[in-house]
């Protein structure tokens, strides 16, 4: 069945769809931005082991993401293809998130005697606990995230309306991240308390319950949209591992699809490292008090809204590929400039009145640019799905969005690995005290977090500059799909 081509989705439905991503933003940001800091600063785990625990979970992601996507493409129920997965995944997502932040006492206080590979018994147990529950968390999050993304693409196949739907989804993810960061620094762990105490019970419980509630609420409220969604194609073969492998490779043979994914792969080191190391950067490199840090994320929210409102205009006036390139350029400028300017003594000094507003400006540019890229790519993935359906007769949003989900997790896994190793290599201390970290260590921290992590953006620019599914071509694809559907209905009526 072709894409839903209605040109207008009710605003209420867009909000109901997006509220699940608000909860996703809570748990995702708490994992990507704070877990490595919590395990290294509060629990004393090696940065390399903390990063490796996330990176090796990518083995499970490489299988679970496309598998769940392919399964949801052909799933049949009274609740449609996507909703059952969203309903079932909510509680396990919250439960595994809680466990990540709550290793039991026998793990926290295990012996410091040597264990495997020169690491202490405590570190080995902490690594194992983090690896197991991070793996489970990602699998259950995939069971929500992939069907939810596919659902958003299916709400409308219109070139611009699809962008309007998905912009609210991405905006909700970013707002969830911003609210969580504000609460983390201003309420849960003020005054660098993460390096002073081990108890994260209230933080883990409240964040996990909020995420569960919002995911379930989104699934419940969007049930009225099921009637408008495409149903499983009858010509889809039975779901087997062999068939799944065949469909996955079909998707990877699509040139535009590979370019979209390749771009995100090259962005992953920068965004991942930035999230992993932002705690050390804000607290120690820029020497900002938590009373100010908490406002950085909150002031991002109107910027996110402005970018989300402007994206449909950009997609009406320009090709989506050009919008991606604009976003990448802004992202690169904002990531490289502050640290390089500080290195050449042309950036405000720590403690000066102009430092905080200047950092705010570059933070807005960074995340505004990233949001432009993210919304554009999500929307373009739906266009590529239409292109694939025209070529093969099969509609497989689940498969196409699953690989994007996997590359999103690469952001966390690769960023955590690089950031964790860098923390160890530069010799950043655990339970560090503000003002007492070696200046050379801080200098190296900034170079890794900014200029070095930004180098792969060159690959992203090449990928998005080569994407060539234009607006005119997409409109032609929609016309051909509609014509094909009418012919099939006419043939069915005649029979």
C-alpha positions in Angstrom: 0.0 0.0 0.0 1.5 3.4 -0.9 2.3 6.2 1.5 -0.4 8.2 3.1 -0.4 11.3 0.9 -2.8 13.5 2.9 -1.4 17.0 2.9 -2.5 17.9 6.4 -2.1 16.1 9.7 -4.0 17.7 12.6 -1.8 19.6 15.0 -3.2 17.7 17.9 -2.1 14.4 16.3 1.4 15.8 15.7 1.7 16.7 19.4 0.3 13.3 20.5 2.9 11.6 18.3 5.7 13.8 19.5 5.1 13.4 23.3 6.6 9.9 23.2 9.8 11.5 22.0 9.9 13.8 24.9 10.3 10.8 27.2 12.8 9.3 24.8 14.8 12.6 25.0 14.9 12.2 28.8 16.4 8.7 28.9 18.6 9.1 25.8 20.3 12.2 27.1 20.7 10.8 30.6 22.5 7.9 29.0 24.6 9.7 26.4 25.5 12.8 28.4 25.8 11.6 32.0 26.4 7.9 32.4 30.1 8.0 31.6 30.5 11.0 33.9 28.6 9.2 36.7 30.5 5.9 36.3 33.9 7.6 36.1 33.5 10.5 38.6 31.2 8.9 41.2 31.9 5.2 40.9 35.5 5.3 39.9 35.3 3.2 36.7 38.0 3.7 34.1 36.9 6.0 31.2 38.1 3.4 28.7 35.9 0.7 30.3 32.9 3.0 30.6 33.2 3.9 26.9 33.9 0.3 25.9 30.8 -0.9 27.7 28.6 1.2 25.4 30.6 0.5 22.2 30.4 -3.3 22.4 26.6 -3.1 22.8 26.6 -2.0 19.1 27.0 -5.7 18.3 23.4 -6.3 19.5 22.2 -3.1 17.9 23.5 -4.2 14.5 21.1 -7.1 14.7 18.1 -5.8 16.7 17.5 -2.5 14.9 16.8 -3.9 11.4 15.2 -7.0 12.8 12.6 -5.1 14.7 12.2 -2.8 11.7 11.5 -5.7 9.3 9.2 -7.3 11.9 7.1 -4.2 12.4 6.8 -3.7 8.6 4.7 -6.9 8.3 3.1 -7.1 11.7 -0.7 -7.4 11.7 -3.0 -6.6 14.6 -6.0 -4.6 15.5 -3.6 -1.8 16.6 -1.9 -1.8 13.3 1.8 -2.4 12.5 3.6 0.0 14.9 1.5 0.6 18.0 2.0 -2.9 19.6 5.7 -2.4 19.7 5.4 1.0 21.2 3.1 -0.2 24.0 5.1 -3.2 24.9 8.5 -1.5 25.0 7.6 1.4 27.4 8.0 -0.4 30.7 11.2 -2.3 29.8 12.8 0.9 28.6 12.2 2.6 32.0 13.2 -0.5 34.0 16.5 -1.0 32.2 17.3 2.7 32.4 16.8 2.6 36.2 19.1 -0.4 36.5 21.9 1.3 34.6 22.1 4.0 37.2 21.5 1.7 40.2 24.3 -1.0 40.3 23.8 -3.0 43.6 25.9 -2.5 46.7 28.0 -5.6 46.1 29.1 -4.1 42.7 29.7 -0.6 44.0 31.8 -1.7 46.9 33.5 -4.7 45.5 37.2 -5.4 46.1 39.8 -3.1 44.6 42.2 -6.1 44.2 43.4 -6.8 40.7 40.9 -8.5 38.4 41.1 -9.0 34.6 43.5 -7.2 32.4 44.9 -5.2 35.3 41.6 -3.6 36.2 40.2 -4.1 39.8 37.4 -6.5 40.6 35.1 -3.5 41.2 35.8 -2.1 37.8 35.2 -5.4 36.1 31.9 -5.8 37.9 30.9 -2.2 37.1 31.8 -2.8 33.4 29.7 -6.0 33.3 26.7 -4.4 35.0 26.8 -1.4 32.6 27.3 -3.5 29.5 24.4 -5.9 30.3 21.8 -3.3 31.2 23.0 -0.8 28.5 22.5 -3.6 25.9 19.0 -4.4 27.2 18.1 -0.7 27.3 19.1 -0.2 23.7 17.2 -3.3 22.5 14.0 -2.2 24.3 14.5 1.4 23.1 14.8 0.1 19.6 11.5 -1.7 20.0 10.0 1.8 20.6 12.1 4.0 18.5 12.1 2.3 15.1 8.3 1.7 14.9 7.7 5.2 16.3 9.8 6.8 13.6 8.2 4.7 10.9 4.8 5.8 12.3 5.7 9.4 11.9 6.7 8.9 8.3 3.5 7.1 7.6 1.3 9.9 9.0 1.9 11.8 5.8 3.8 11.1 2.6 3.5 14.7 1.4 6.9 16.2 0.7 6.6 19.2 3.2 3.9 17.9 5.5 6.1 14.9 6.3 8.7 17.4 7.4 6.2 19.2 9.6 5.3 16.0 11.4 8.8 14.9 12.0 10.0 18.3 13.1 7.8 18.2 16.1 9.1 14.7 16.9 12.7 15.9 16.8 11.9 19.1 18.6 10.4 16.9 21.4 13.6 14.9 21.6 15.7 18.0 21.9 13.4 19.6 24.4 13.5 16.4 26.5 17.2 16.6 26.5 17.2 20.2 27.5 14.8 19.8 30.3 16.8 16.8 31.6 20.0 18.7 31.5 18.4 21.6 33.4 17.1 19.3 36.1 20.4 17.4 36.3 22.5 20.5 37.1 19.9 22.5 38.9 18.1 19.8 41.0 19.5 16.3 40.9 23.2 17.0 41.1 23.9 20.7 41.9 27.4 22.0 42.8 29.2 19.1 41.1 27.5 16.6 43.4 27.9 13.8 40.9 31.6 13.6 41.9 30.7 13.6 45.6 27.9 11.1 46.1 26.9 7.7 44.7 23.1 7.7 45.3 21.2 8.4 42.1 18.0 6.6 43.2 15.6 9.6 42.9 17.2 10.6 39.6 16.9 7.1 38.1 13.4 6.5 39.3 11.8 9.8 38.3 13.4 9.9 34.8 12.5 6.2 34.1 8.8 6.7 35.3 8.5 9.9 33.2 9.7 8.2 30.1 7.4 5.2 30.6 4.4 7.4 31.0 5.1 9.6 28.0 5.7 6.7 25.7 2.5 5.0 26.7 0.6 8.2 26.5 1.8 8.8 22.9 0.8 5.3 21.9 -2.6 5.6 23.5 -3.5 9.0 22.1 -2.4 8.2 18.5 -4.6 5.1 18.2 -7.1 7.2 16.2 -4.5 7.6 13.4 -4.2 3.9 12.8 -7.0 4.0 10.3 -5.0 6.4 8.0 -1.8 4.3 8.1 -0.6 1.9 5.4 -1.1 -1.7 6.3 1.3 -4.6 5.7 1.8 -5.4 2.0 0.3 -8.8 1.2 3.2 -9.4 -1.2 5.8 -9.2 1.6 7.3 -12.7 2.1 7.1 -14.5 5.4 9.4 -13.0 8.1 12.5 -15.2 8.2 16.1 -14.4 8.9 17.0 -15.1 5.2 14.3 -12.7 4.0 15.2 -10.1 6.6 18.8 -10.2 5.4 17.7 -9.9 1.8 15.5 -6.8 2.6 18.2 -5.2 4.6 20.7 -5.5 1.7 18.1 -4.2 -0.7 17.9 -1.0 1.4 21.6 -0.7 1.6 21.8 -0.9 -2.2 19.9 2.4 -2.4 22.5 5.1 -3.1 20.6 8.0 -1.5 19.9 5.9 1.6 23.6 5.1 2.0 24.4 8.8 1.6 22.0 9.8 4.3 23.3 7.2 6.7 26.9 7.9 5.8 26.4 11.5 6.8 25.2 10.6 10.2 28.1 8.2 10.7 30.5 11.0 10.1 28.6 13.3 12.5 28.6 10.6 15.2 32.1 11.1 16.6 31.5 14.9 17.1 28.1 14.7 18.7 29.0 11.6 20.8 32.2 13.0 22.1 30.6 16.4 22.8 27.9 14.8 24.9 30.2 12.5 26.8 32.7 15.2 27.6 30.4 18.2 28.0 30.3 17.7 31.8 34.1 18.0 32.1 34.1 20.9 29.6 31.5 23.0 31.4 32.7 22.3 34.9 36.4 22.3 34.5 37.5 23.7 31.1 35.1 26.7 31.1 34.9 26.7 34.9 31.1 27.4 34.9 29.1 27.0 38.1 26.2 24.6 37.9 23.9 27.5 38.7 24.8 28.8 35.2 25.2 25.5 33.4 21.6 24.5 34.0 20.4 27.5 32.0 22.4 26.6 28.9 20.1 23.7 28.0 17.0 25.6 28.9 17.9 28.6 26.7 18.2 26.1 23.8 14.5 25.4 23.8 13.3 28.6 22.0 16.2 28.1 19.5 15.0 24.6 18.8 11.5 25.9 18.3 12.7 28.6 15.9 14.7 26.1 13.8 11.7 23.6 13.7 9.4 26.3 12.5 11.8 27.4 9.8 12.6 23.9 8.4 9.4 23.6 6.3 10.2 27.0 4.7 13.7 25.8 3.9 12.3 22.6 2.4 9.9 24.6 0.3 12.5 27.0 -1.0 15.6 24.7 -1.2 16.3 21.0 -1.7 16.6 19.0 1.5 20.2 18.3 0.7 21.0 22.0 0.7 19.3 22.4 4.1 21.5 19.5 5.4 24.6 21.3 4.1 23.6 24.6 5.7 23.1 22.8 9.0 26.5 20.9 8.8 28.3 24.2 8.1 26.8 25.9 11.1 27.5 22.8 13.2 31.2 22.7 12.2 31.7 26.4 12.8 30.2 26.2 16.3 32.1 23.1 17.3 35.6 24.3 16.3 35.6 28.0 17.0 35.4 28.3 20.9 38.4 26.0 21.7 40.5 27.3 18.8 39.7 30.9 19.8 40.6 30.2 23.4 43.9 28.6 22.3 44.8 31.9 20.5 43.7 34.0 23.4 40.8 35.7 21.6 38.0 34.1 23.6 36.6 35.5 26.8 38.5 34.4 29.9 37.0 32.1 32.5 35.1 34.1 35.1 34.5 37.1 32.8 31.1 38.6 32.3 31.1 37.9 28.6 32.1 34.2 28.7 28.7 32.7 29.5 26.7 34.7 26.8 29.4 33.9 24.2 29.2 30.1 25.1 25.4 30.3 24.8 25.7 31.7 21.3 27.9 29.0 20.1 25.8 26.4 21.8 22.7 27.7 20.0 24.5 27.5 16.7 25.7 24.0 17.3 22.4 22.4 18.3 20.4 24.6 15.8 22.6 23.3 13.0 22.3 19.7 14.2 18.5 20.0 14.4 18.4 21.3 10.8 20.4 18.2 9.7 18.4 15.8 11.8 14.9 16.9 10.7 16.0 17.1 7.1 17.5 13.6 7.1 14.4 12.1 8.9 12.1 13.6 6.3 14.4 12.5 3.4 14.4 8.9 4.7 10.6 8.9 4.1 11.2 10.1 0.6 13.7 7.4 0.0 11.2 4.8 1.3 8.7 6.0 -1.4 11.5 5.7 -4.0 12.1 2.1 -2.9 8.4 1.2 -3.0 8.1 2.4 -6.6 11.1 0.3 -7.6 10.2 -2.9 -5.6 6.5 -2.7 -4.8 7.3 -3.1 -1.1 6.9 -0.4 1.6 9.4 -0.9 4.4 9.7 2.1 6.6 10.8 -0.1 9.5 13.8 -1.4 7.6 14.8 2.1 6.4 14.4 3.9 9.7 16.1 1.0 11.7 19.5 1.7 10.2 19.1 5.4 11.1 18.3 4.3 14.6 21.4 2.1 14.6 23.6 5.0 13.5 22.1 7.2 16.2 23.3 4.6 18.7 26.7 4.7 17.0 26.7 8.3 18.2 26.5 7.2 21.8 28.7 4.1 21.4 31.5 5.6 19.3 31.4 8.9 21.2 31.5 7.1 24.6 34.4 5.0 23.5 36.4 7.9 22.1 35.5 10.2 25.0 36.2 7.5 27.6 39.6 6.6 26.1 40.5 10.3 25.8 39.6 10.9 29.4 42.1 8.2 30.4 44.8 9.2 27.9 44.9 12.8 28.9 44.9 11.7 32.5 41.6 13.4 33.7 41.2 12.5 37.4 38.1 11.0 39.0 36.2 13.0 41.6 38.0 16.1 40.2 37.9 19.3 42.1 37.2 22.5 40.2 40.4 24.6 39.8 42.8 21.8 40.7 43.0 20.0 37.4 46.3 20.3 35.5 46.1 23.1 32.8 47.7 20.8 30.3 45.0 18.2 30.9 42.3 20.8 30.4 44.0 22.0 27.2 44.0 18.5 25.8 40.4 18.0 26.8 39.4 21.0 24.8 41.3 20.0 21.7 39.8 16.5 21.7 36.2 17.8 22.3 36.3 20.5 19.6 38.8 20.5 16.7 39.8 16.8 16.6 36.2 15.4 17.0 35.1 17.8 14.2 37.4 16.4 11.5 35.0 13.6 10.3 32.4 16.3 9.4 34.2 16.6 6.1 32.8 13.1 5.2 29.3 14.3 6.2 29.6 17.3 3.8 30.6 15.0 1.0 27.7 12.6 1.7 24.9 15.2 1.9 26.3 17.1 -1.1 26.0 14.0 -3.2 22.3 13.2 -2.2 20.2 13.8 -5.3 16.6 12.8 -4.6 15.0 16.2 -5.6 11.6 17.7 -4.7 10.5 17.4 -8.4 11.5 13.7 -8.5 9.8 13.0 -5.2 6.5 14.6 -6.5 6.8 12.4 -9.6 7.3 9.3 -7.4 4.2 10.2 -5.4 2.1 10.6 -8.6 3.3 7.3 -9.9 2.5 5.5 -6.6 -1.0 7.1 -6.6 -1.6 6.0 -10.2 -0.4 2.5 -9.4 -2.7 2.3 -6.4 -5.7 3.4 -8.5 -5.0 0.8 -11.1 -4.8 -1.9 -8.4 -8.1 -0.8 -6.9 -9.7 -0.8 -10.3 -8.5 -4.3 -11.1 -9.7 -5.5 -7.7 -13.1 -4.0 -8.3 -13.4 -5.5 -11.8 -12.6 -9.0 -10.4 
